């Protein structure tokens, strides 16, 4: 699978593969997120959840984690 056309989605996949932290990956990818600390939730976590439900995102993360992304396999 080639890189994703959307640069934010591609960056999300790379960052998620590195850290396994959806919120961190969303922020690193540059999504505009607000935090509501008093409610204990963030829009970053909601965005990460939505992204991780997409087949193309999950497949790209699997590809990156398998080493194909780095040319290792």
N, C-alpha and C positions, 0 to 999 in steps of 0.2 A: 504494500500500500504506500503510495507516495505521501509526502507531507500534505497536511490538510490545507485547503485553500485559505481558510480563515486564520490569520496569524495569531489571534488571541487563543483560538482553540488549539492550535499547534503548540503554543507556549504552555498552555494549561496541561496538555498531555506530557510534555517534557518535564515540567515541574512536578506534576503528580507522580510521574515515574521515579523521580529522584527522592521525593520526600514522603510520599503516601499521605499527604495532608491536603485535602480538597480546598480548604480556606486559603492556605498559603499559596497554592497553585493558582487560584482565582485572582488573588491580589497580585502575584508575580506576573500574571498574564495581562494585567492592566484593566481588568473589568472595574467599572465604577461601582463600588460597594459602600454601603452605609452600615454602621454597627449600632445596634440597640442593646447596650450592655445591661440596662435595667431589665430587659426581657430575657436575657441570656441567649439571644440568637443573633445571627448576622445574616445579612443578605449574601455574604460571601459563601456561607455554608449552604444556603438555598441554591445559589447559582451552581456550586460544585455538584450538588445533588442532581440538578437538572442536566448538567453536562454529562455526568457519569451514567445517566439513563440512556444516552444516545449510543447506538451501536457503533457508529464511526469513531466516537471518542474511545469507547472501551477497546475496540480493535486496534486503534493507533497506540494506546497505552500498552497493550499486550505486545505489539510489535517492537516498541521502544524497549520494553523490559527484556525482550528476548535477545536483544543485541543486534537485531537487523538494522536498527537505526544507526548504530555505530559502525556498521560494516564488519561486525565480528562473526557473523554467520552467513 
